[in-house]
Amino acid sequence: MQGKKKFTPKLFHSIDLQSLVPENNFYCRLNKLLGLHWLYKATKEYYGTEGQQSIDPVVFFKICLIGYLNGIHSDRKLIEFCKDSLSIRLFLGYDIDEELPWHSTISRTRHLYSEEEFKELFEAVFSMCADSGMVSGKTQAIDGALLKANASKDSLEVKQVNETIEEYLLQNIKANSEARRPAKNDKASGDDKKMKGDDEEQRRDLNELNTRYKRQEQNYKDMPGDDKGKYLSNKTHYSPTDPESRIAVKPGKPRDLYYNGQIAVDTKRHVIAHAQTFKAEGKDGWYLKQIIEQTKQRLQSQALELRQCLADAAYSSGENYTYLKEHNIEAYIPLLGGALSGSEGFVYDEENDWYVCPNNKVLKGSGRVVDDGRGHPVKKYFSLKSDCDKCPIRSSCITEKAKTKKVQHSIYKKELEEAITRQRSIKGKRMKRRRSATVEPVWGTLINFLGLRRMTSRGLKCANQALLMAAACYNLKKYMKHVSKKVKTMAIALPKPQGQAYAKNFFFQWLLLIFAGPKIKPSIC
């Protein structure tokens, strides 16, 4: 007989929330493993002794964890999701008939707390991972990613220049980069609205930008669509809605407003050992020393030692190689093209500090350290004009207009050569593959599944809070998977059959019978 369910709502119910949620539910297990009572003491300074009670700090951080675990960016959608789940209500400590906090309370509380509370939560989860043996500390893979800011490039404004700067220098910039959607409130300070530097520096920057803009305008003249992003620069523009965000671009990403997120991942179980957000206005290598220092402190608190550092070529610099060498950390960081410099066929004499050309002529230098034009400190060496005039290989060595040969190399020549040797070794190639298999998938998970595709709040502080929460959730899921009890199978290995040799002989005898003909019979029959 076919059944047909009829639903009749009851006026009164006598049920228990705990009986409706299974014991092995994810949030039930999470509630047992994660203790957050220390938050009451950590957040006490933000509240007074009178007035209406605020949201429970533990409840606030649990709601934030739920949002990042489920990839929910909106506070309004997050509260609706929490209301609809019995297991989440039990995790938060709210009964079926209790009203959850208002969505705007979550946003205000997030701005109330500083980065320290989020950092303490991240460190608490990291300590749990380290205590369970998931962290070795020996090898750390470092990488960065651009995090999309909660601001539009259509609202960018042109910075102010000194009164002595000619107006015509700004004409091309103003004509092509006016705000298409001006912000209602300008949150930028006075310094953010002005171009940096003195009159000479501003004039040089504007002339350089104007030259580049005219060249790009010619290149993009026949391009379809509106492509005003090519006219944007941090030197001439600022965001009135999020002044701490910066214009940045990377291969595969559009030119837009971003923050620079940096993480260090332990290679044993891919646990994130450090997470921090910076302004997207410099190279990744600028932040390596700060990342290493804080990662070392966190590992030392767990009685672990950092021995090896893995990173891509964006972190390559002589300063970083020297710093890591001084701290007894083996660096596996590939060099950027042209970082070592020098010239093919010219041999460097380290004892005399000069170069010898293929024609056995000496190229001497002044011994001074100068800038090569790209921010790299180098030493330059020059040949004598008389040596080059009579040189038989002059045409293949220098141009016709050049009078002497110039060779330069970085002042960190020794460190760069050691880095090349490490990178080309068998271990260096293995470390390169390990870095790609460790930190890059972690970034993919954080951005695509843990709420870092776009910042929901504005400011560097909120961006750092978001990265710390996402990293804590990532480690927390790793930890729960590591400590969860797995069902052991009852299967056992059976002994090999006694007649294995007999069966093999029988098989080959029958093959002989099939292919040789019917007259031959198996000998074992």
LUMSE-754474 format. One record per residue (C-alpha): x, y, z; residue number from 1. Coordinates in steps of 0.05 Angstrom, whole numbers, padded with zeros to 5 digits. Layout:
SITE       px       py       pz    nr
SITE        X        Y        Z   NUM
...
% end
This chain:
SITE       px       py       pz    nr
SITE    00000    00000    00000     1
SITE    00028    00068   -00020     2
SITE    00040    00115    00038     3
SITE    00024    00189    00038     4
SITE    00053    00235    00091     5
SITE    00008    00288    00121     6
SITE    00039    00345    00159     7
SITE    00000    00377    00216     8
SITE    00039    00430    00256     9
SITE    00036    00421    00331    10
SITE    00024    00479    00377    11
SITE    00070    00453    00432    12
SITE    00133    00410    00428    13
SITE    00174    00375    00481    14
SITE    00242    00364    00449    15
SITE    00315    00372    00465    16
SITE    00363    00405    00416    17
SITE    00420    00357    00435    18
SITE    00377    00297    00418    19
SITE    00364    00324    00348    20
SITE    00438    00332    00330    21
SITE    00482    00270    00321    22
SITE    00542    00264    00366    23
SITE    00590    00255    00307    24
SITE    00567    00320    00275    25
SITE    00623    00366    00251    26
SITE    00604    00424    00297    27
SITE    00594    00378    00357    28
SITE    00664    00351    00348    29
SITE    00691    00421    00336    30
SITE    00659    00447    00400    31
SITE    00694    00393    00440    32
SITE    00762    00406    00410    33
SITE    00762    00482    00407    34
SITE    00763    00520    00473    35
SITE    00751    00595    00467    36
SITE    00740    00616    00539    37
SITE    00805    00656    00539    38
SITE    00769    00706    00494    39
SITE    00732    00736    00553    40
SITE    00796    00760    00585    41
SITE    00827    00781    00518    42
SITE    00767    00825    00499    43
SITE    00751    00853    00568    44
SITE    00785    00920    00553    45
SITE    00735    00936    00497    46
SITE    00674    00938    00543    47
SITE    00652    00981    00601    48
SITE    00616    00961    00665    49
SITE    00548    00992    00651    50
SITE    00497    00992    00595    51
SITE    00467    00937    00552    52
SITE    00503    00871    00545    53
SITE    00540    00860    00480    54
SITE    00545    00797    00438    55
SITE    00584    00742    00472    56
SITE    00656    00745    00446    57
SITE    00658    00669    00440    58
SITE    00594    00670    00400    59
SITE    00621    00724    00354    60
SITE    00684    00686    00337    61
SITE    00645    00621    00328    62
SITE    00599    00657    00278    63
SITE    00661    00683    00241    64
SITE    00689    00613    00239    65
SITE    00624    00587    00209    66
SITE    00626    00640    00156    67
SITE    00696    00623    00133    68
SITE    00685    00548    00138    69
SITE    00625    00553    00091    70
SITE    00651    00608    00046    71
SITE    00597    00658    00065    72
SITE    00618    00730    00054    73
SITE    00556    00769    00074    74
SITE    00540    00778    00148    75
SITE    00466    00779    00132    76
SITE    00470    00713    00094    77
SITE    00513    00685    00150    78
SITE    00461    00698    00204    79
SITE    00406    00668    00160    80
SITE    00450    00606    00150    81
SITE    00461    00599    00225    82
SITE    00386    00606    00240    83
SITE    00369    00548    00193    84
SITE    00417    00496    00223    85
SITE    00404    00457    00287    86
SITE    00477    00435    00294    87
SITE    00501    00507    00287    88
SITE    00451    00531    00339    89
SITE    00478    00478    00387    90
SITE    00549    00499    00370    91
SITE    00533    00572    00386    92
SITE    00492    00555    00448    93
SITE    00426    00582    00422    94
SITE    00362    00542    00430    95
SITE    00310    00533    00376    96
SITE    00266    00590    00400    97
SITE    00324    00639    00415    98
SITE    00338    00697    00368    99
SITE    00408    00701    00340   100
SITE    00448    00767    00340   101
SITE    00431    00819    00288   102
SITE    00476    00818    00226   103
SITE    00500    00890    00237   104
SITE    00525    00870    00306   105
SITE    00575    00823    00273   106
SITE    00602    00879    00229   107
SITE    00608    00929    00287   108
SITE    00642    00879    00332   109
SITE    00692    00861    00278   110
SITE    00713    00934    00273   111
SITE    00714    00939    00349   112
SITE    00767    00885    00360   113
SITE    00840    00893    00340   114
SITE    00883    00845    00301   115
SITE    00912    00815    00365   116
SITE    00850    00775    00383   117
SITE    00848    00744    00313   118
SITE    00922    00730    00317   119
SITE    00914    00695    00385   120
SITE    00859    00651    00355   121
SITE    00905    00633    00297   122
SITE    00962    00617    00346   123
SITE    00916    00575    00389   124
SITE    00896    00532    00330   125
SITE    00968    00527    00307   126
SITE    00989    00503    00376   127
SITE    00937    00448    00372   128
SITE    00966    00426    00305   129
SITE    01037    00428    00332   130
SITE    01020    00388    00394   131
SITE    00989    00334    00352   132
SITE    01053    00325    00311   133
SITE    01028    00357    00247   134
SITE    01084    00409    00245   135
SITE    01158    00394    00236   136
SITE    01181    00467    00230   137
SITE    01243    00448    00190   138
SITE    01220    00471    00121   139
SITE    01173    00529    00107   140
SITE    01145    00547    00039   141
SITE    01129    00622    00031   142
SITE    01085    00653   -00022   143
SITE    01041    00714   -00032   144
SITE    00976    00730   -00068   145
SITE    00936    00792   -00085   146
SITE    00872    00798   -00044   147
SITE    00817    00840   -00078   148
SITE    00800    00901   -00037   149
SITE    00728    00922   -00024   150
SITE    00735    00984   -00068   151
SITE    00724    01002   -00141   152
SITE    00776    01032   -00187   153
SITE    00720    01073   -00218   154
SITE    00721    01117   -00155   155
SITE    00796    01133   -00157   156
SITE    00815    01206   -00151   157
SITE    00877    01242   -00177   158
SITE    00927    01264   -00124   159
SITE    00945    01336   -00112   160
SITE    01013    01364   -00132   161
SITE    01054    01423   -00109   162
SITE    01033    01491   -00133   163
SITE    01098    01500   -00172   164
SITE    01084    01440   -00217   165
SITE    01060    01460   -00286   166
SITE    00987    01445   -00299   167
SITE    00999    01415   -00367   168
SITE    01035    01356   -00335   169
SITE    00969    01334   -00304   170
SITE    00926    01346   -00365   171
SITE    00934    01277   -00397   172
SITE    00924    01242   -00330   173
SITE    00862    01282   -00311   174
SITE    00832    01275   -00380   175
SITE    00836    01199   -00380   176
SITE    00825    01180   -00307   177
SITE    00767    01221   -00279   178
SITE    00726    01183   -00228   179
SITE    00667    01151   -00263   180
SITE    00632    01137   -00197   181
SITE    00656    01188   -00146   182
SITE    00654    01166   -00073   183
SITE    00603    01200   -00027   184
SITE    00653    01205    00030   185
SITE    00728    01215    00022   186
SITE    00762    01174    00078   187
SITE    00833    01190    00056   188
SITE    00877    01233    00099   189
SITE    00915    01294    00075   190
SITE    00979    01256    00062   191
SITE    00943    01203    00020   192
SITE    00914    01257   -00025   193
SITE    00982    01287   -00044   194
SITE    01038    01262   -00088   195
SITE    01101    01245   -00051   196
SITE    01168    01279   -00061   197
SITE    01193    01349   -00076   198
SITE    01180    01390   -00139   199
SITE    01235    01357   -00179   200
SITE    01213    01286   -00160   201
SITE    01140    01301   -00176   202
SITE    01158    01332   -00242   203
SITE    01201    01272   -00261   204
SITE    01145    01223   -00242   205
SITE    01092    01261   -00281   206
SITE    01136    01267   -00343   207
SITE    01150    01192   -00339   208
SITE    01077    01175   -00331   209
SITE    01055    01221   -00387   210
SITE    01106    01189   -00434   211
SITE    01081    01120   -00415   212
SITE    01008    01140   -00422   213
SITE    01018    01168   -00492   214
SITE    01054    01105   -00513   215
SITE    01000    01060   -00484   216
SITE    00946    01103   -00515   217
SITE    00977    01091   -00583   218
SITE    00983    01016   -00570   219
SITE    00912    01009   -00545   220
SITE    00881    01056   -00596   221
SITE    00846    01001   -00635   222
SITE    00828    00959   -00575   223
SITE    00752    00950   -00567   224
SITE    00717    00969   -00502   225
SITE    00734    01017   -00446   226
SITE    00802    01003   -00418   227
SITE    00818    01060   -00371   228
SITE    00855    01014   -00323   229
SITE    00919    01025   -00362   230
SITE    00921    01098   -00339   231
SITE    00922    01082   -00264   232
SITE    00982    01088   -00219   233
SITE    00994    01093   -00144   234
SITE    01038    01154   -00156   235
SITE    00980    01195   -00183   236
SITE    00916    01162   -00156   237
SITE    00885    01143   -00089   238
SITE    00822    01108   -00067   239
SITE    00774    01153   -00026   240
SITE    00734    01092   -00002   241
SITE    00793    01049    00020   242
SITE    00856    01092    00024   243
SITE    00901    01035    00047   244
SITE    00887    00992   -00014   245
SITE    00936    00998   -00072   246
SITE    00933    00991   -00148   247
SITE    00969    00927   -00168   248
SITE    00973    00877   -00224   249
SITE    01001    00807   -00233   250
SITE    01002    00760   -00293   251
SITE    00932    00733   -00301   252
SITE    00899    00787   -00259   253
SITE    00870    00854   -00280   254
SITE    00897    00920   -00255   255
SITE    00855    00935   -00194   256
SITE    00856    00952   -00119   257
SITE    00887    00898   -00077   258
SITE    00922    00879   -00012   259
SITE    00983    00835   -00010   260
SITE    00973    00771    00031   261
SITE    01033    00729    00053   262
SITE    01033    00659    00084   263
SITE    01086    00609    00107   264
SITE    01065    00536    00102   265
SITE    01099    00478    00137   266
SITE    01115    00424    00087   267
SITE    01100    00364    00132   268
SITE    01024    00367    00134   269
SITE    01013    00434    00098   270
SITE    00996    00472    00162   271
SITE    00999    00548    00156   272
SITE    01052    00573    00204   273
SITE    01044    00648    00190   274
SITE    00994    00693    00156   275
SITE    00999    00769    00147   276
SITE    00971    00823    00101   277
SITE    01010    00882    00074   278
SITE    00996    00940    00028   279
SITE    01003    00919   -00045   280
SITE    01056    00971   -00062   281
SITE    01120    00933   -00063   282
SITE    01154    00868   -00083   283
SITE    01142    00803   -00045   284
SITE    01215    00800   -00026   285
SITE    01209    00863    00016   286
SITE    01169    00826    00068   287
SITE    01211    00762    00073   288
SITE    01252    00784    00134   289
SITE    01190    00802    00174   290
SITE    01156    00736    00155   291
SITE    01216    00695    00174   292
SITE    01224    00731    00241   293
SITE    01152    00720    00263   294
SITE    01151    00649    00237   295
SITE    01214    00632    00276   296
SITE    01185    00660    00340   297
SITE    01121    00620    00332   298
SITE    01160    00556    00318   299
SITE    01208    00568    00376   300
SITE    01148    00573    00423   301
SITE    01132    00502    00402   302
SITE    01205    00479    00410   303
SITE    01214    00475    00334   304
SITE    01270    00503    00291   305
SITE    01268    00532    00221   306
SITE    01323    00504    00176   307
SITE    01300    00513    00103   308
SITE    01261    00567    00066   309
SITE    01226    00555   -00001   310
SITE    01200    00612   -00044   311
SITE    01193    00633   -00116   312
SITE    01236    00683   -00154   313
SITE    01195    00743   -00129   314
SITE    01233    00736   -00062   315
SITE    01301    00734   -00094   316
SITE    01350    00788   -00073   317
SITE    01420    00792   -00047   318
SITE    01395    00822    00019   319
SITE    01348    00763    00030   320
SITE    01402    00711    00014   321
SITE    01450    00745    00062   322
SITE    01398    00750    00117   323
SITE    01378    00676    00112   324
SITE    01451    00655    00111   325
SITE    01466    00695    00174   326
SITE    01408    00659    00209   327
SITE    01431    00590    00186   328
SITE    01371    00581    00141   329
SITE    01382    00545    00075   330
SITE    01348    00585    00020   331
SITE    01319    00551   -00042   332
SITE    01297    00613   -00080   333
SITE    01310    00618   -00156   334
SITE    01343    00680   -00183   335
SITE    01310    00731   -00228   336
SITE    01339    00740   -00297   337
SITE    01398    00788   -00297   338
SITE    01405    00790   -00221   339
SITE    01477    00766   -00222   340
SITE    01498    00806   -00284   341
SITE    01570    00801   -00307   342
SITE    01591    00787   -00379   343
SITE    01604    00723   -00418   344
SITE    01678    00707   -00427   345
SITE    01701    00757   -00373   346
SITE    01734    00725   -00313   347
SITE    01729    00758   -00245   348
SITE    01793    00760   -00202   349
SITE    01767    00763   -00131   350
SITE    01835    00775   -00099   351
SITE    01850    00837   -00140   352
SITE    01777    00857   -00150   353
SITE    01779    00865   -00225   354
SITE    01757    00830   -00289   355
SITE    01800    00799   -00344   356
SITE    01772    00802   -00414   357
SITE    01781    00746   -00467   358
SITE    01840    00787   -00495   359
SITE    01874    00785   -00427   360
SITE    01862    00858   -00412   361
SITE    01843    00883   -00343   362
SITE    01779    00920   -00326   363
SITE    01785    00958   -00261   364
SITE    01733    00992   -00219   365
SITE    01730    01049   -00169   366
SITE    01708    01004   -00112   367
SITE    01645    01045   -00101   368
SITE    01576    01014   -00095   369
SITE    01525    01047   -00140   370
SITE    01453    01036   -00162   371
SITE    01442    01000   -00228   372
SITE    01378    01039   -00242   373
SITE    01332    00983   -00217   374
SITE    01347    00990   -00143   375
SITE    01403    00938   -00141   376
SITE    01471    00956   -00110   377
SITE    01527    00938   -00159   378
SITE    01600    00949   -00173   379
SITE    01621    00973   -00242   380
SITE    01686    00958   -00278   381
SITE    01713    00993   -00341   382
SITE    01767    00978   -00391   383
SITE    01819    01027   -00418   384
SITE    01803    01062   -00484   385
SITE    01872    01045   -00511   386
SITE    01861    00971   -00498   387
SITE    01794    00970   -00534   388
SITE    01819    01010   -00595   389
SITE    01871    00958   -00613   390
SITE    01831    00897   -00591   391
SITE    01820    00845   -00647   392
SITE    01752    00825   -00619   393
SITE    01726    00895   -00609   394
SITE    01669    00888   -00660   395
SITE    01640    00828   -00624   396
SITE    01651    00857   -00554   397
SITE    01624    00929   -00556   398
SITE    01586    00974   -00604   399
SITE    01618    01023   -00653   400
SITE    01597    01084   -00612   401
SITE    01622    01055   -00546   402
SITE    01692    01075   -00525   403
SITE    01704    01025   -00468   404
SITE    01675    00960   -00443   405
SITE    01633    00962   -00379   406
SITE    01620    00902   -00334   407
SITE    01580    00903   -00270   408
SITE    01559    00853   -00217   409
SITE    01519    00854   -00153   410
SITE    01555    00865   -00087   411
SITE    01521    00800   -00066   412
SITE    01556    00761   -00121   413
SITE    01579    00705   -00075   414
SITE    01510    00695   -00044   415
SITE    01477    00695   -00112   416
SITE    01525    00644   -00140   417
SITE    01513    00599   -00080   418
SITE    01438    00606   -00092   419
SITE    01446    00585   -00165   420
SITE    01487    00524   -00144   421
SITE    01434    00503   -00093   422
SITE    01377    00513   -00142   423
SITE    01411    00471   -00197   424
SITE    01426    00413   -00150   425
SITE    01383    00351   -00145   426
SITE    01357    00373   -00077   427
SITE    01342    00443   -00105   428
SITE    01298    00414   -00160   429
SITE    01263    00370   -00110   430
SITE    01251    00430   -00065   431
SITE    01222    00470   -00123   432
SITE    01170    00415   -00135   433
SITE    01155    00412   -00061   434
SITE    01142    00486   -00058   435
SITE    01094    00484   -00116   436
SITE    01057    00425   -00085   437
SITE    01054    00457   -00016   438
SITE    01038    00531   -00014   439
SITE    01003    00542   -00081   440
SITE    00946    00493   -00067   441
SITE    00938    00525    00002   442
SITE    00928    00593   -00030   443
SITE    00878    00563   -00079   444
SITE    00837    00536   -00021   445
SITE    00839    00601    00019   446
SITE    00817    00644   -00040   447
SITE    00765    00598   -00072   448
SITE    00734    00563   -00012   449
SITE    00750    00602    00052   450
SITE    00725    00672    00035   451
SITE    00786    00709    00009   452
SITE    00762    00720   -00062   453
SITE    00743    00791   -00042   454
SITE    00750    00830    00023   455
SITE    00683    00845    00056   456
SITE    00710    00901    00100   457
SITE    00757    00959    00086   458
SITE    00824    00976    00114   459
SITE    00889    00939    00125   460
SITE    00868    00918    00195   461
SITE    00805    00883    00170   462
SITE    00843    00851    00112   463
SITE    00893    00822    00162   464
SITE    00836    00797    00206   465
SITE    00804    00762    00146   466
SITE    00869    00727    00127   467
SITE    00882    00704    00198   468
SITE    00811    00676    00205   469
SITE    00816    00640    00138   470
SITE    00884    00611    00157   471
SITE    00857    00589    00226   472
SITE    00798    00554    00193   473
SITE    00844    00519    00144   474
SITE    00888    00493    00200   475
SITE    00827    00474    00241   476
SITE    00799    00431    00186   477
SITE    00867    00398    00178   478
SITE    00871    00385    00252   479
SITE    00801    00355    00257   480
SITE    00815    00308    00199   481
SITE    00881    00288    00232   482
SITE    00852    00271    00301   483
SITE    00786    00241    00278   484
SITE    00779    00167    00294   485
SITE    00778    00125    00231   486
SITE    00740    00059    00227   487
SITE    00789    00002    00224   488
SITE    00774   -00054    00175   489
SITE    00771   -00126    00198   490
SITE    00803   -00154    00134   491
SITE    00865   -00197    00143   492
SITE    00917   -00221    00095   493
SITE    00905   -00293    00074   494
SITE    00963   -00342    00067   495
SITE    00987   -00361   -00002   496
SITE    00956   -00425   -00029   497
SITE    00999   -00487   -00021   498
SITE    00989   -00510   -00093   499
SITE    01012   -00445   -00126   500
SITE    01069   -00479   -00164   501
SITE    01022   -00535   -00185   502
SITE    00971   -00485   -00212   503
SITE    01024   -00447   -00251   504
SITE    01049   -00511   -00283   505
SITE    00978   -00532   -00299   506
SITE    00965   -00465   -00333   507
SITE    01026   -00468   -00379   508
SITE    01012   -00541   -00397   509
SITE    00943   -00523   -00422   510
SITE    00970   -00464   -00462   511
SITE    01018   -00513   -00495   512
SITE    00960   -00559   -00512   513
SITE    00920   -00502   -00544   514
SITE    00975   -00474   -00588   515
SITE    01014   -00539   -00604   516
SITE    00955   -00582   -00625   517
SITE    00909   -00636   -00600   518
SITE    00962   -00692   -00603   519
SITE    01001   -00663   -00544   520
SITE    00969   -00676   -00477   521
SITE    00985   -00642   -00411   522
SITE    01033   -00684   -00370   523
SITE    00997   -00668   -00305   524
SITE    00929   -00695   -00327   525
% end
